[in-house]
Amino acid sequence: MGKPALSPASAAHSDVTGLGGETPTGSASESSAAAPGALAPAPGPIEMKSPVASAMQAELRALALDPSNLPPIEKLDAKALRGVMKLIAKSLGAKCGDCHAEGDFAQPTPRKRVAAKMWDEFVVKLAFAADGSPIFCDSCHQGRKKELDRTDKKALAKWMDANFVDRLKRKDDKEHDCETCHVDMEMHFLSRWAGVEL
């Protein structure tokens, strides 16, 4: 199908802890490690699990949301947004304070920025290739903040092709490949979304 393969070097992006993405290195992660919603290095290898059908479709419908046609996160009204945040936390096994600054839930944090972009770019725009069924945060995270093991870059690239490229598709019916997420094969896009300079 002409999908670009991730080389070990291009797959070598680090992880935004708690988000299944990249971890910034050096002073950026060290200086923000203690702040609410900050990014910090994640613990070692984890078991990677293939995306599964969301168990939260009924809960999304209870919020008057169609799991197959979710709006961008900024279009959610306050009631739906509060409900969605609870579902995101449940999907990741997270607590409110993992993303929000204590006493100021409106304050932007790296994890809030990444969660919003994951919603808009993945949950809103992707579905399962086999039957078009919707994905949600729990489809990939399955109760874990971190879902990818980056210790073996070749194995990670192969796993991502099998699970994120082959098993998912774009809802707009355009070709789905590595560059759907890694635009121009940018490996550190989650750090960019978080507002962390590498």
Secondary structure, DSSP 8 states (H G I E B T S, - for coil): -------TTTT---B-TTTTSB---THHHHHHTTSTT------S----------S-HHHHHHTT--TTS---GGGS-HHHHHHHHHHHHHHHT--HHHHSBTTBTTS--HHHHHHHHHIIIIITTEEETTT--B--HHHHHTT-S-----SSHHHHHHHHIIIIISSEEETT-S--SHHHHSGGG-TTHHHHHHT---
